[in-house]
Amino acid sequence: MVVDARQGRVPDFFVVGHAKCGTTALYRMLSAHPQIYMPELKEPHFFARESYHRPPSAKRRPETLEAYLALFEAAGPGQRAGEASTSYLPSPSAAGRIAALRPDARIIAIFREPAAFLRSLHLQLLQSGIETESDFARAVGLELERRRGKSVTDESFWASMLLYTDQVRYVEQLRRYHEHFGRERVLALIYDDYRLGNERVARQVLRFLGVDDSIELERFEANPTVRVRSRRGQELVRAVSVGRSPAARAVKTALKTIAPKRLRDEALQMVDRKVVDREPRPPDERFMVELRRRFKGEVIAASEYLERDLVSLWGYDRL
């Protein structure tokens, strides 16, 4: 992809994921900083488009460079502009595409213990209507079929996310960004650190971005892990949100006339929490141990690559 940065304001940094690793909370914290500008649209996914099919629900996502750069038009001259898209880390080509636009960009990646990450991702994909298999072990077992294009929803924007084991190739993913940007421009965070020291890690990010890290920060919790309480209720909420059917479009049009977008979104999220979602069941520990054994080699490799003892941190030394 050949791009011309003169067409508009170009982002200075990218939060590249993973999903379910605190990226939304980090996006909100950074957005609240006066020296940082992040667009209202979280996750434009612009640089990972070759991996994912555009769904009907993604009408607001930019399709052209001009539309993408327009997301940052409101950034002030003294602000760092950035965006957060969880598809960029697993995408095989997003790093190169970002480098073509902004070779001196700063990159922030967040990694989580693989088995816990994939279980949380599975629940998120169920909640989003992308995953149709409610049993986590069976969903992971469908990977071979899904590589052949089977057992996926017709409009799956996140079809590649259903290949669960591909998501935890941490060294391969991180190496792509190091090759394009150098290690000094890539900040690799560990989810455990972020959960235990939210503000401390956030200030580390602010220093990495070169902005004032002494400003008081508000702590955010976003996208808690849940399981689907009612599939029909979930489909109703999604239908109204997307406005696909004539009835859903009529409801959505009526809502638009009486409430701004922010209030509409909050109302739908409240319905989602009250009617659709509930606390997740405890994980199948035998399968979680099986996954950890499967991914132990990747964790050892990531530990060596990052020069951080993730084996002990994540309990892989006790398997």
C-alpha positions as CSV (number, residue, x, y, z in Angstrom):
1,M,0.0,0.0,0.0
2,V,1.5,3.3,-1.1
3,V,0.2,6.3,0.8
4,D,0.8,10.0,0.8
5,A,0.8,11.4,4.4
6,R,0.2,14.9,2.9
7,Q,-3.4,14.1,2.5
8,G,-4.2,14.7,6.2
9,R,-3.2,14.3,9.8
10,V,-1.5,11.0,10.4
11,P,-1.7,9.2,13.7
12,D,1.5,9.2,15.8
13,F,0.8,6.0,17.7
14,F,-1.2,2.8,17.5
15,V,-2.6,0.5,20.2
16,V,-2.5,-2.8,18.3
17,G,-4.2,-5.2,20.8
18,H,-4.9,-8.0,21.7
19,A,-8.6,-8.0,22.4
20,K,-9.8,-8.7,26.0
21,C,-6.4,-7.4,27.3
22,G,-7.4,-4.0,28.5
23,T,-7.2,-2.1,25.2
24,T,-10.6,-0.4,25.6
25,A,-9.7,0.8,29.1
26,L,-6.4,2.1,27.8
27,Y,-8.1,3.8,24.9
28,R,-10.5,5.6,27.3
29,M,-7.7,6.7,29.6
30,L,-5.6,8.0,26.8
31,S,-8.6,9.7,25.2
32,A,-9.1,11.7,28.5
33,H,-5.5,13.1,28.4
34,P,-5.5,16.7,27.1
35,Q,-2.3,16.1,25.1
36,I,-3.7,13.1,23.3
37,Y,-6.4,12.8,20.6
38,M,-8.1,9.6,19.8
39,P,-11.2,9.5,17.5
40,E,-14.6,8.6,18.8
41,L,-14.5,5.5,16.6
42,K,-12.4,3.0,18.4
43,E,-11.0,0.2,16.3
44,P,-11.1,1.5,12.7
45,H,-9.3,-1.7,11.6
46,F,-8.1,0.1,8.5
47,F,-4.7,-1.6,8.2
48,A,-6.0,-5.1,8.7
49,R,-8.7,-5.0,6.1
50,E,-7.2,-7.8,4.0
51,S,-7.8,-10.3,6.7
52,Y,-11.4,-9.5,7.5
53,H,-14.7,-9.3,5.6
54,R,-16.6,-6.0,6.0
55,P,-19.9,-6.7,7.8
56,P,-23.1,-4.8,7.4
57,S,-22.6,-3.4,10.9
58,A,-19.3,-1.8,9.9
59,K,-20.7,1.1,7.9
60,R,-18.8,3.7,9.9
61,R,-15.4,2.1,9.4
62,P,-13.2,3.9,6.9
63,E,-12.7,2.3,3.5
64,T,-10.3,4.9,2.0
65,L,-7.1,6.6,3.2
66,E,-8.9,9.9,3.0
67,A,-11.8,8.7,5.2
68,Y,-9.3,7.2,7.6
69,L,-7.2,10.3,8.0
70,A,-10.4,12.3,8.4
71,L,-10.8,10.6,11.8
72,F,-7.9,12.7,13.1
73,E,-8.8,16.1,11.6
74,A,-9.8,17.4,15.0
75,A,-6.5,16.7,16.6
76,G,-4.8,19.8,17.8
77,P,-1.2,20.7,16.6
78,G,0.2,20.0,20.1
79,Q,-1.6,16.7,20.6
80,R,-0.4,13.2,19.9
81,A,-3.0,11.5,17.7
82,G,-3.6,7.7,17.9
83,E,-6.0,4.9,17.5
84,A,-6.6,1.4,18.9
85,S,-7.5,-1.6,16.8
86,T,-7.2,-5.1,18.2
87,S,-6.9,-6.7,14.7
88,Y,-3.5,-5.2,14.0
89,L,-1.5,-7.5,16.2
90,P,-2.7,-10.8,14.7
91,S,-2.9,-9.4,11.2
92,P,0.1,-10.6,9.1
93,S,0.3,-7.3,7.1
94,A,-0.9,-4.5,9.4
95,A,2.6,-3.7,10.7
96,G,3.9,-3.1,7.2
97,R,0.8,-1.1,6.2
98,I,1.2,1.1,9.2
99,A,4.9,1.6,8.6
100,A,4.1,2.6,5.0
101,L,2.0,5.5,6.3
102,R,3.9,6.4,9.5
103,P,7.4,4.7,9.7
104,D,8.2,6.5,12.9
105,A,5.0,5.6,14.7
106,R,5.0,4.3,18.3
107,I,3.3,1.0,18.9
108,I,1.6,-0.4,22.0
109,A,0.8,-4.1,22.3
110,I,-0.7,-5.9,25.2
111,F,-0.3,-9.7,25.9
112,R,-2.2,-12.0,28.2
113,E,-1.8,-15.5,29.4
114,P,-2.9,-17.6,26.4
115,A,-5.5,-19.9,27.9
116,A,-7.3,-17.1,29.9
117,F,-7.0,-14.8,26.9
118,L,-8.7,-17.3,24.5
119,R,-11.4,-18.2,26.9
120,S,-12.3,-14.5,27.4
121,L,-12.1,-14.0,23.6
122,H,-14.4,-16.9,23.0
123,L,-17.0,-15.4,25.4
124,Q,-16.6,-12.0,23.7
125,L,-17.2,-13.5,20.3
126,L,-20.2,-15.3,21.6
127,Q,-21.6,-12.0,23.0
128,S,-20.9,-10.3,19.6
129,G,-22.7,-13.1,17.7
130,I,-19.6,-14.0,15.8
131,E,-19.0,-17.3,17.5
132,T,-21.9,-19.8,17.4
133,E,-20.4,-22.6,19.4
134,S,-21.0,-22.0,23.1
135,D,-18.7,-24.7,24.4
136,F,-15.2,-23.3,24.5
137,A,-13.4,-26.7,24.0
138,R,-15.6,-27.5,21.0
139,A,-15.1,-24.1,19.5
140,V,-11.3,-24.5,19.7
141,G,-11.8,-28.0,18.2
142,L,-13.5,-26.5,15.2
143,E,-10.4,-24.8,14.0
144,L,-9.6,-27.2,11.2
145,E,-13.1,-26.9,9.8
146,R,-13.0,-23.2,10.0
147,R,-9.7,-23.0,8.1
148,R,-11.7,-24.6,5.3
149,G,-14.4,-21.9,5.6
150,K,-16.9,-24.1,7.5
151,S,-18.7,-23.4,10.8
152,V,-18.4,-19.6,10.5
153,T,-21.2,-17.1,10.2
154,D,-21.8,-15.7,6.7
155,E,-21.0,-12.1,7.7
156,S,-18.1,-12.8,10.0
157,F,-16.0,-9.6,10.1
158,W,-13.8,-11.5,12.6
159,A,-13.6,-14.9,10.8
160,S,-9.9,-15.0,11.5
161,M,-10.4,-14.5,15.2
162,L,-12.3,-17.9,15.3
163,L,-8.9,-19.5,14.6
164,Y,-8.1,-19.3,18.3
165,T,-4.6,-20.8,18.3
166,D,-3.4,-18.3,15.7
167,Q,-4.1,-15.5,18.2
168,V,-1.3,-16.6,20.6
169,R,1.7,-16.6,18.3
170,Y,3.1,-13.8,20.4
171,V,6.7,-13.8,19.3
172,E,5.8,-13.9,15.6
173,Q,3.3,-11.0,16.1
174,L,5.8,-8.9,18.1
175,R,8.7,-9.6,15.7
176,R,6.7,-8.1,12.8
177,Y,6.5,-4.8,14.6
178,H,10.1,-4.8,15.8
179,E,11.2,-5.4,12.2
180,H,9.3,-2.4,10.9
181,F,9.7,0.0,13.8
182,G,12.6,-1.2,15.9
183,R,12.4,-2.2,19.6
184,E,12.6,1.3,20.9
185,R,9.3,2.3,19.3
186,V,7.4,-0.7,20.4
187,L,6.0,-1.0,24.0
188,A,5.0,-4.5,24.9
189,L,2.8,-4.6,28.0
190,I,1.7,-7.6,30.1
191,Y,-2.0,-7.7,31.0
192,D,-1.2,-8.8,34.5
193,D,0.8,-5.6,35.2
194,Y,-2.1,-3.5,33.8
195,R,-4.7,-5.2,36.0
196,L,-2.6,-4.9,39.1
197,G,-1.2,-1.4,38.5
198,N,-3.6,0.3,36.1
199,E,-2.4,3.8,36.8
200,R,1.3,2.9,37.0
201,V,1.2,1.2,33.6
202,A,-0.8,4.0,32.1
203,R,1.8,6.5,33.2
204,Q,4.5,4.3,31.6
205,V,2.5,4.6,28.3
206,L,2.3,8.3,28.7
207,R,6.0,8.6,29.0
208,F,6.5,6.3,26.0
209,L,4.3,8.7,24.0
210,G,6.2,11.7,25.2
211,V,3.3,13.5,27.0
212,D,2.8,14.7,30.5
213,D,2.6,11.7,32.8
214,S,1.8,13.7,36.0
215,I,-1.8,14.5,35.1
216,E,-4.4,12.8,37.3
217,L,-5.8,9.8,35.5
218,E,-9.2,8.2,35.8
219,R,-9.4,4.4,36.1
220,F,-11.6,2.7,33.6
221,E,-13.0,-0.9,33.5
222,A,-14.3,-1.8,30.1
223,N,-15.7,-4.9,28.3
224,P,-16.0,-7.3,31.3
225,T,-16.1,-11.0,30.4
226,V,-19.7,-12.2,30.3
227,R,-21.6,-15.1,28.9
228,V,-24.8,-14.9,26.8
229,R,-27.9,-15.2,28.9
230,S,-30.4,-15.1,26.0
231,R,-29.5,-15.7,22.4
232,R,-32.8,-14.3,21.2
233,G,-32.3,-11.2,23.4
234,Q,-28.8,-10.8,22.0
235,E,-30.0,-11.0,18.4
236,L,-32.7,-8.4,19.1
237,V,-30.2,-6.0,20.6
238,R,-27.9,-6.5,17.7
239,A,-30.7,-6.1,15.1
240,V,-31.8,-2.7,16.7
241,S,-28.1,-1.6,16.9
242,V,-27.4,-2.4,13.3
243,G,-30.9,-1.6,12.0
244,R,-31.1,-4.5,9.5
245,S,-34.7,-5.5,9.4
246,P,-37.5,-3.0,8.5
247,A,-38.8,-3.1,12.1
248,A,-35.3,-2.6,13.5
249,R,-34.7,0.3,11.2
250,A,-38.0,1.9,12.3
251,V,-37.0,1.5,16.0
252,K,-33.5,2.9,15.3
253,T,-34.9,5.8,13.4
254,A,-37.3,6.6,16.2
255,L,-34.5,6.5,18.8
256,K,-32.4,8.8,16.7
257,T,-35.1,11.5,16.8
258,I,-35.2,11.5,20.6
259,A,-31.7,10.7,21.8
260,P,-28.1,11.5,20.8
261,K,-25.8,8.6,19.7
262,R,-24.0,8.4,23.1
263,L,-27.3,8.0,25.0
264,R,-28.6,5.4,22.5
265,D,-25.4,3.4,22.8
266,E,-25.5,3.5,26.6
267,A,-29.2,2.4,26.6
268,L,-28.4,-0.6,24.3
269,Q,-25.5,-1.5,26.5
270,M,-27.7,-1.4,29.6
271,V,-30.3,-3.7,27.9
272,D,-27.4,-6.0,26.8
273,R,-26.2,-6.2,30.4
274,K,-29.6,-6.7,32.0
275,V,-31.3,-8.9,29.4
276,V,-28.6,-10.6,27.5
277,D,-25.5,-11.0,29.6
278,R,-24.7,-12.8,32.9
279,E,-21.6,-13.8,34.8
280,P,-19.6,-16.5,33.0
281,R,-19.5,-20.0,34.3
282,P,-16.2,-21.2,35.8
283,P,-13.8,-22.5,33.1
284,D,-13.3,-26.2,32.5
285,E,-10.0,-26.5,34.3
286,R,-9.0,-29.7,32.6
287,F,-9.3,-28.1,29.2
288,M,-7.5,-24.9,30.4
289,V,-4.6,-27.1,31.6
290,E,-4.6,-28.8,28.2
291,L,-4.4,-25.4,26.5
292,R,-1.6,-24.3,28.7
293,R,0.4,-27.4,27.9
294,R,-0.2,-26.8,24.2
295,F,1.0,-23.2,24.5
296,K,3.9,-23.8,26.8
297,G,6.4,-23.6,24.0
298,E,5.1,-20.2,22.9
299,V,5.2,-18.9,26.4
300,I,8.8,-20.0,26.8
301,A,9.7,-18.4,23.5
302,A,7.9,-15.1,24.5
303,S,9.7,-15.1,27.8
304,E,13.1,-15.4,26.1
305,Y,12.2,-12.8,23.4
306,L,10.9,-10.2,25.9
307,E,13.5,-11.1,28.5
308,R,10.7,-11.4,31.1
309,D,9.8,-14.6,33.1
310,L,6.3,-15.2,31.8
311,V,6.6,-18.9,32.5
312,S,6.6,-18.3,36.3
313,L,4.2,-15.3,36.1
314,W,1.6,-17.3,34.2
315,G,2.1,-20.5,36.2
316,Y,3.6,-22.6,33.3
317,D,6.4,-23.8,35.5
318,R,3.8,-25.7,37.6
319,L,2.3,-27.7,34.7
